């Protein structure tokens, strides 16, 4: 095997992990893949004789690129039409028990599958770019603080403090919400399909909030929709506009069940979070932007 083939093999062995890091920092399939491609170009030009730990080197490069990309993304969002939600992805991969055990550290209270849930990514989105990157690296991928310090141009102790603050914010943001299970989603889709607004309302928490991300190309609510009756009417109206040859199915999206509506080339993904205390649906995320739902209908390999 020549040097080029060896470099290719080394990078490809890390690609899924690097994509997983970038996606959790950016919540965008396209941006994550762009970052990993840029990391590959940097890797291709580097003097590998000076690199003692390729995995750590690639993590540092990918993290720096992702932080820069997130800052640019935040600036673009200032002109974004309506709410901005993470890109949904089909769960076309597996995080094995062995991988999980290898990655988890004593300070961690979140796992890799949980960190892909759309509600979890929404919480991460409230963190600043540096906070988010440090949290992802430390708490999800068990990267040593000495390596995180190099990636972020901070001291290891500063990174520990940033991770601790971010960890508290994530726990507070998650509160007692978890993804709705398949049975609850089945009840919801059945009520929506029948146009039974009262049944839909019965499944919703009084504190329900629906966020819809249609972007500039798709008609969607431009502000959060609150109150069970308003949310129920919106969902029933959405279903009534689905053509007879359209489909509604429950699929695994971001490691949890989600409703996926398809009409030809158009795809809409609907995720829901329930309250632990009574199981009522408290958050609904409606992903409609055609540029952002591409991950639902194609394979995205990441850890």
N, C-alpha and C positions, 0 to 999 in steps of 0.2 A: 504493500500500500504506500503510495507516495504521500508527500507532505500535504498536498491539496486535499486528497481524499481523507486524510487523517483529520484535517481541520473541519471538513464537511461533516464527518461522522461525529466529531466532538460536539459541534454546534447542534446537529440534529438530535443528539441524545438529550440536549438541554432545552430544545425548542418548546415543548409542551409546558415545562415548568416556567420558562420565561414568559410565555403567553399568559399563563395563569397569573403570574405576578402583575404583568402589564394590564390585564383585563380588570383585576381587582382594584388597581389604582385608578383606572380610567373609566370603568363601566361602559366601555365602547369597544365593540369587536373590531371595527375598522381602525380605530386609533391604536389599539393593542397590537394588531398585526403590523401596522406601520412602524410602531416602535421596535418590534422584534426584527423586522426587515432592516431597519436602520442599525440595530445592534449587530446583525449579520454583516452588514457592509463595513462596520467598524472592525469587527472580528477578522474579516477577510484582509483588511489592510494592516493589521497589527503584526508586530514581531513576536511570534508565539514563543520564541526562545526565552523571552523575558517574563513570560506568564507562568507562575508556579502552580496556580490553582485556577484552571479555566472556568469552573463553575462559579467561583466567587467573582472572578473578573467579569464574566458575562452578567451576573446579577447586578454588579455595580453599574455597568454600562446601561443595562436595561432600565434600572431604577432611575438613573439620572435622566435618561431620555423620557421616561414616563412622567417624571415630575415636571419637566419642561413642557411636555405635551399637555399635561393637566392644566398648567397655568394658561397656556394658549387656549385650551378648550373652555376654561372659565371665562376668558375674555369674549370668545365667540358666543357663549350662552347669554351674554348681556343683550344680544339682539335676537335671541331665539324666540319663536312664537309659542306662547303658552308654557306649561310646565315641561321640564326636562327630566326624563326617566332613563334608567340604565337600559342598554341594549339587551334584550332577552336572547338566550342561547338554548338550543336543544341539548339535553343531557345525553350526549353521544360518547361518553367517556366514563371511566370509573376511577375513583380514588380508593386504592386497596387498603386493607387494614394494615398491611406491612408498611406501605408508604405513609399512612397516617401516623403510625407509631414512630416511624423514623423522624417525621417532621415535627411532631408535637413536643413542646418543652414544658417544664414544670410551671411556668407562669401563664401558660395558655389556657383559655377557657372557651375557645371557639375552634371549630374544625374546618377543614377545607370545603366540605360540601355545604355546611351551613353558611359559609362566607360567600357562596355563590347565589344564595337566595336573593330575589329581587328586593325584598324588604330590607335585608341586611345591606345590600349595595346602596339603597336609598339613604340609610343611616350613615354609611361611609362617606356619602357625598356631602354631608354636613361638615366633614373635617377639612381642614386646610390641606393643601398639597403635601407639605412636609409631614404633617401629622399622619396623613393617610398612608404615605409611603412607608414611614417608620412602623406604623401599626401593621401593615400588610407583611412587611419583611420580618418583623420580630414575632408577632403573635400568630401569624398564619403559616409562615414558611420557616420559622425557627432559625433565621439568619443571625449569626452572632453579632452582638452590638459593635464589636470592633470593625466588622465588615460594613455594617449599616453606617457607622461613622464615616468611613471612607466614601460611601455612596452619597452621603448627604452633606459632607463637609462640616460635620459637627463632631463633638467629642462623644465617646461611648456613654459617659454619664449623662450628657445632654439628651442623647437618644433614648436612654432608659426613662428619663423624666417625660419626654415627649410621648413615648409608648404608654406610660402609665396614665397620662391625661387622656390620651386617645381611647384607651381601654375603658376608662370610666364613662366617657361620652358614648361609646358604642353600647355599653351595658344599659345606660340610661335610655338611649334611643330605642333599643330593642324592647325595653320594658317587659311586658308579659305577652307580647304578640309572637305568634308562630305561623308558618304557612298553613292555609286551610288544607285539610286532607281531601282525598278523592271523593269520599262520601259526601262531605259538605259541598264540594264543588258540583257533584252530581245533582244534589238537591237544588242548587242555585241554577244550574243550566236547565234543569227540568222546568223550574218555575219561569225562567226567562223564555224558554221555547213555547210555553203555553200562554205567555202574555199575562201571567198571574202576578200582578204587581203586589198584591197583598201578601202572597206567599214569599215573594222576594223580600219584602219589608220585614217579615218575621225572621228572616235569617240574618238581618243586619243589626249591628250595634247602634244605639242612639247616637254614638259618637262617630259614625261612619264617615270616612273621607275617601272620595274617589279622585284620583289624579289621572288625566288623560294626556298622552303625548302624541300629538298628531303632526307636529312640526309645521312647516309652511305649506305642505302639499295636501294635508288631510284635514277635513273639518273635524274639530274636537273642542271640548270645553277648554276655554283659555284660562280658567281659574279652577281651584279645587271645588268639587261638588260636595256639599255637606247635606245632612238630614236624610234619613232613610227613604222618605217618599220621593225626593228629588233623584236620589241615586237609582231607586227602583225604576222610575219612569225612564231615565236615561238608558238603562240596560235593556228594558223591554223595547224601547224605540229602536235601539241599535239592532236587536235581534229581528225586529219586524222589517228592517231594511235589507236583511240578508236575502239574496235571491234564492229561489227554490233549489237551484243546483249548488248552493253554497253548503258548507259543512261546519258543524261545531263538534269538537272532540276534546277530551281531557288528555293532555300529554305531559310528559316530564320536561319542564322548562326550568333551567337554573336549579336543578336538583330537587324540585318540588312539583306537585301537580298544578297545572294551569289550564285554563280554557283557551283553545286555539280555534279561531274562526277563519275559514278560508273561502275566498270567492275568486276563482281563477288564480291570477298572479298575486292578488291582494291577500295579505295575512294580518290578522289582529291577534295579539296575545293578551290575555287577561289573567293577572295573578291576584290572589287574595290572601290576607292575613287575618287570623282569628284571635280573639282574646282567650287566654288560657283559663280565665275564671269561669266563663260560661260558653265558650265556643262560638260566640257571635262574630260575624265578619266585621272587622273594624277598619281595614284598609283595603282598597281595590286599586290596582295599577293597570291602566288600560294603555297598551303600547300599540300605536297605530301608524307611526311614522314609517313609511315604506323603506326609507334609507337605514332604519335602525332595527327592523325586525328580520333582517336577512339571516341572522344566526339561527332562527327557528327552523328554517328549511334547508340548512346545510350543516355539515359537520364542522365543529370548531374543536380542535384537539388542544386541551389544556389540562393541567393538574389543578 
